[in-house]
Amino acid sequence: PMSGTPAALLWGLVKCTTGGALECTVTDVDPILGRQNLSTECSVDFFASSCELRDVNQVMKCGSLFHPRLLRAPDLPMARGSYRIAPQPRGSLQNLILDFTSSEPLVKGFASISVHSVGINFRDVLNVLGAYPGDPGPPGSDCAGVVCACAPHPTSSGSLPNVGDAALALATGAFASMVHVPFTVMSLMCAGVPFELASSTPSVYMTVWLALEQAAGANACDTILVHAGSGGIGTAAVNVCNALGARVW
């Protein structure tokens, strides 16, 4: 068994390399159990279970084997008011709590969105762990939900969202039940797009669009080199290049 930084590096390496021809499993064991003979102390034959279930990651705790699964969280009756998820204090993911807040007035040029899904970025992880330089503010930026209020500015132009529209946005403190966002950093969702997918797009696509279309003025005559095309920014860059008609290299 490994622990500390070497274990974290191995865990990340396995997650990056699996999915192809390589088949392997990493098991996170209790520190005490890890220093003992697993075959005698553990009531579960986790070697056989690994081969049978083919899970890349699994956790061994108190003699039981746990596998990662996505489950629908039960409704929280105490969370019917306005709240946000915030670290108290920063330094560990275990310090995240429900912080109940009062509703702030909606200012002109903003829309209020009832958050249905949020996207987690590496910046959010650093924020919660207290490893981000300076004051990053409350965690959460990418989100998707339903517009519940609008306050158009007298000088607002173009089509504006209506109450009840599904929208995605780049917000501040999006790990919350409600966020206020300016019209300039939100967009209506296409029909049939789930909230989970929509909330994964704002940061990467806004970054790529600002860089390629507005800053560089890319068009169908250009050939664009995209580094790390399989990552979040890379995937968005390839899609934006295709939309602009540019050649990807």
Buried (B, 14 or more C-beta within 10 A) or exposed (E): BBEEEEBEEEBEEBEEEBEEEEEEBBBBBBEEBBEEEBEEBBEEEBEEBBEEEEBBBBBBEEEEBBEEEEEEEEEEEEEEEBBBBBBEEBEEEEBBEBBEBEEEEBEEBBBBBEBBBBBBBEBBEBBBBEEBEEEBEBBBBBBBBBBBEBBBEEEBEEEBBEEEBBBBBBBBBBBBBBBBBBBEBBBBBEEEEEBEBBBBBBBBBBBBBEBBBEEEEBEEEBEBEBEEBEEBBBBBBBBBBEEBEBEBE
